[in-house]
Amino acid sequence: MQTNQETTSALERRIDMAVTMADINKEVEARLKKMARTVKMPGFRPGKVPMKIVAQTYEPQARSEAIGAAVEKAFGEAVRSQNLRVAGYPRIEPKEGSNAEQLEFSAVFEVYPDVALGDLSAQEIERPVLEVGDAEVDKTIEVLRKQRTTFDVAERAAAEGDRVVIDFAGRQDGELFEGGQAQDFPFVIGAGSMLKDFEAAVTGLASGESKTFDMTFPEDYHAAHLAGKTVQFEVTVKKVEAPKLPEVDADFAKALGVADGDVAKLRDEVKTNLSREVKRRIQAKVKEQVMEALLTVTPIEVPKALVEAESRQLAENAKRDLEMRGMQTKDIPVEPAWFADQAVRRVKLGLIMAELVKAQELHAKPEQVRTLVDEMAQSYEDPSELVRWYYAQPERLAQAEALRLQPCGNRW
């Protein structure tokens, strides 16, 4: 095998190679003999098909496979002999002028860049400080109360925060339009599920009252046939219900998982959960600053192949997220190009962090791994179950070790 390397750009390489046709022909013959032992054809017993017939039928397949294997082997030997770290897959290009004695081709590919870690001494990182006190606990409990709002019938005009049940019909140029009518339709005034002008028109109406009003849809309304158009709605209020928040008592505490209904325990649990969330967010904020600092002081060119692969992965993740939300994605274009900037950042940080781990010989200590596992387990009903699950198999624990090495236990 003959090879010749050429640098075509900072990260792109071209290797010219040649393999002898004699070696390829020998491999073709070996593959045909192997096929002949098992091939089935009408009129012949398995393994008894004449080699001439086997060759006539399967020689193109055997030759294609032999050439592919020879090219792959030659490329692998070439990059190993020159200590090249290949990023992505090579592009194989046949060379003009190949003769009957050898097959000449070129492999064009990218290599991983050399990463020279920058000096972080001049970079500043701000760590936010937030103490969780009674005021924060009170705000969270208030949110929990609102999440458990019930509604009682109110014999008065509808106001913000009330739930109303209405019939409505919308007309554009005197004709009912698609999606513009409903019966017994409930919504909460001020919750944002309806357009503000619609909510404003319903506010002040009592049960049994009707109203006809004009309304103009926003220019960016999701239904194109209504965007920017003025229509007329006729609304009848059938029910007005006032919100009722639960009292912070034993029943409320039990509903939130405190078995004995002790409100003090509830407040302690809320404070613990808030403190954990504050810690997580502070870590995330610090991590983001560290990542930006690393990018600032470590200029690096990244292989296009890695960016393209990361872009495709991000696009797939986005589609899966939409599907989990109940959307049909087969007709929704999610282009990898949309994620190019994010992909470049992730690839850069991946290369920088890999070099940092290598240069500093970073290893997760057992006690650090256990601390991380314990922290993750706290959000489970039975934390000990998750701890046992991680420590039951070495490969699971290895995942936790990898997370511990990543900044703040998350991927950058």
N, C-alpha and C positions, 0 to 999 in steps of 0.2 A: 504493500500500500504506500502511495506517495501522498504527501501533504504539503501545503503551503499556506501560511496564515497572513491575512491582510487586515489592518485596522481601517475601517471605513468611517467611523465617527468615535466620539468619546466612549460609547458603550457597545457599538456594533462591530462585529468581527465577521470576516469571510475566510473560510478555509476551503482551499481547492484540494480535492482528493481524487484518487484514481484507484480502482480495484480491477484486478485482472479478470478477463472473461473466462479464463480457464477455471478460476476458483468458483465463479458463478455457475458455470456449466456443471462442475463437480457437485455443487450443492443442489442444482436442479435434478440431476440424476439420483442423488440420495433421497430427495423428497419424493420422486416418482416411485422409487423402489419401496419406500415406506407406504405410499398410497396403495401400491399393488397388493400389499398383504391383506388389505381390508376392503378394497373397493368392490362394489356390487354392480354387475351389468347383466341384462337379460341374456340367457343362454350360457352363462358361465357360473361356476360355483365361486363363492367368495374366496379371494386369494388366488384364483386360477385364471384370471383375465390376462391375456398375453400382454407383455410389456409394451409392444408396439401400439396396441389399442389404448392402453393406459396413457401412453405418451401423447397420442393424437388427441385424446379428450382432455387431459389435465395438464399438459405441458405449459400452456399460457398461465394457468394459475400458479403452478410450481415455480415458473420463471419470475413471475411478479413477486411472489413471496421471497424467493432467493435474493432478488435484487434489493428488496426492502430490508431484509436481514443484513445483507452485505453493507449497505449504506449506513444502517444504524450502528453496526459493529465498527465500521471505519470511523464514523463520527465520534463514537464513544472513546475509541483508542486515541484519536487525535486530541480531544479536549483533555483527556487524562494526562497524556504525555506533556501537554503544555500548561497543565495546572489551571485550566480555565473554569470558572464557575458560571455555568450557563443559566440564564434567566429565561424561562419560557421554552418554547419549542423552536427548533431551527427551521428555516425555509430552504428546502432542497431545490437546487436549480441545475438541470443538465447542462453540460458544457458542449458547445459546438466543437466539432473536430474530433469527437471520440472515434477511435478506430476499432477494428475487429478484435484487437487483442486486449483492450482495456476499456472500462467504463469510467468516464471522467465527469465529475460533478462538483458543485460548490454548495457549501452549507453557510447560510447567512443567519446570524443569531446575535443576541445581546448577552452581555455578561453583567454580573453584579458589580456595582461600583465599589471602589475603595472608600471607606467611610473614615474620615478624620474628625474625631469628636472635637467640638469647639470649646472655648473657655467660658464657663458659666459664672466666673467670679464677679463679673460686672452686672449680671442679671439680678433683678429684684423680684421676689415672690411675696405677695401679701396673703397672709392667712386670716380670713375673717374670724371674728369671735362672736358667739351668740350663746348666752346662757338661757336655758329653758326655765322659766319661772311660772308663777301662778297665772299671770296674764296670758301667756302662750297656751297654757292648759285650758283656760277659760275659753279662748277663741276656738280651740280645736273641739271642745265639747259643744260649743254653739254650732259649729259646722255639723257635728254628728247629730245634733237635735234637728237641724234643718233637713238633713238627709232622711229623717224619719217623720217628716211632716205628714199629718193627716188633715182631712178637710171636713168641715161641718157646714150644712146648709145655712146660708145667711139670707135673711129677708131684707135685703138692702141693695143699693147700687154697687156694681162691681168696682173694685179698687185694685191697685197694684198689689201683687202677691196672692190675689184670689184665683181660684180655679173656676173657670166658666165652662158651661156646656152649651154649644150653639148649633144652630142650623145656618148655613150661609150659601149664597149663590152669587157667582161673579159673571158679569157680562162684558164683552168687548164689542163695541158697536152694536149693542142690543142683542148679541148672540152669546149663549153660554159657552165658555171656553173650557178646554180640557183641564181637569184638575181644579176647577174653580168652584166646585160645590161639594157639600158634605152634610150629613145628618148626625146629630148627637156627637159633635166634635168637641173634645175637651182640650183645654190648654190653660196654662198658668200665665196670667198677665205679668209681664216683666221678666219671664224666664228666657225670652229670646227665641222661642220656637216659631213665633210669627213675626212678620214685619212690624216695625214700630208704629207705622201709620195705621195698620189694622188694629193693633192693640189699643191705640189711642182712641179709635172710633168705638170700640167695645166698652172701654172704661166709662163708667157712669151709667151704664144701662142696668136695669134690674130684671129679675126673672119675668118673662112674658113680654118684655119690651122689644121693639124692632127698630132698625135704623137702616137707611139707605145712604150710601156715601161714595164719593169718587176717590180713587187711590191710584197713584202713579208708581209703577214698579221701578226699582233701581236700574240704571243703565247696565250694570254687571250682573243682573239677575240670572240665575242658572238656567231658567227656561228661556231660550233665545226668542221664542215667539211672543214673550211678554216683556222682555227687557225694554225699559224706557217707555212702555205703553201705559196709557191711562184707561182704567176700567171702572166699572160701577159694581159695588157689592151691596147685597141686601142681607142683613144679619138679624136673626132672632135669638135672643138669649133665653135658654130653657132652664138654666140653673146657675146660681151663684153660690160658691162654697168658700168659706173663710178658712185660712190656714190655722192649724193648731199644732204647736210644738209640744213634744212630750216633756213632762217634768223630769228634772234630774233626780230620780229617786231609785229605789231598789229595783223596780221593774225595768227602768232604763238601763241600769247597770247590768242586770241579768241578760237583757237583750244584746248587750255588747260583750257577753262572754264571761262576766264575773258571776260565778255560780251562786255565791251567797248574797249577791245584791249589795255588797258593801261599796258605797259611793267613794269612800276614801281609797279603796283598792283600785277602783276605776280610774281615779285621778292619778294614782301612782303608775298604772299601766300606760295611761295616755302620756304621762311625762317621760316614761322610759322609751316609748315608741318615738316620741318627738325628738328626744335626745339622740336616738339612733339615726333618725332621718337627718337631723342637723349635722351630725358627724359625717354621714355619707355625702351630704351636699358640700360641706366644707372640703372634704377630701377631693371631691370632683372638681371644685373650683381651683384648688391648689394644683391638682393634676393638669388641668387645662393650662394653667400658667407655666408649669414646668415643660409641658409639651411645646408650647409656643416659644419658650426660651431655647429649647434644644433645636427647634427648627431655625431660629434666628441665628444661632452661632455655628450651625453645621450645614452650610450650603451643600446640596447633594443633587446630582442628576439621577433620575430613576429610569429603569428600563421600561420602555413602552409596553412590553409584553406583560409585565407585572401590573401596570396600571390598567390595562385592558381587562385582565383577569379579575382584578379587584372591582372594576366598574360593573362587570357582568354579575359578580356576586352581590353587589349592592342592589342592582336592579332586580335580581331574583328575590332578595330579602324584601324589597319594597312590594313586589307582587304577592309574596306570601303574607305580608302584613295586611294587604288589601283583602286577600281571601279570608284571612282570619276575622276580618270585620264583616264578612258576609257578601263581599262584592265579587262579581264574576269578572275575571281578568282576561279572558281569552280575547276579548275585543278591545282591551285597554292597552294602548302602546306604552310600554315602560322601557325607555331607551337607556342603554348603559352610558351613552354620552352625557346624559343629565347628571351623572354622578362622577364625572371626570375629575373635578377639582377635589372632591372629597376623597376619591381614590388615590390621587397623587399624594395628598396629605397622609393618608393611612400607610401607603407604601413607604414614604420617606421615614415616618416614625417607626415603622416596623424594622427598617434597616438600621436606623440609628439606635433603637433599643437593643437590637440583637448585638450590635457592636459594643454597646455599653455593658451588657451582661457579660460578654466575652472578655472585654478589657478589664473589668473590675472583678472578674471571677465571682459573680454574684450567685449565691445559692440560698434557697429558702431554708431557714432553720426549722426543726420540728416544732418548736414552741410557736413560731410565727404561723406555720401552717395550721396548727391547732386553734390558735386565736382566730384566724380567718374562718375556719369551719364553724367554730362556736358562734361567731357573729352572724354568719349566714343562717345558722340554725334557729336563731332567736325569733325569726318571723314565722316559724312553723308552730303548729299547735303542740307537737311533741318534739322539742329540739333534739332530744337524745336519739330519736329515730334517724334524723339526717346525719348526725355525727357517726352513728353506727354504719350507715350506708356508705359514707366516704371511706371509713377505715376498714370496710369489709373486703375491698379489693385494691391491690396496689395501683392499678391503672386509674381508679377513681381518685385516689389520694394524689396521684401525679397531676391530675387536672387542677386540684387545689394548689399544689406547689407551683404550677405554671401561673395560676391567678395571683399568687402571692408575689411572684417576681414582677408582674405587671403593675404599673403605678396605680395605687389605690384599689387593687384587686379587680380592675376592669381593663378591657381592651381599649387602647388609645384610639 
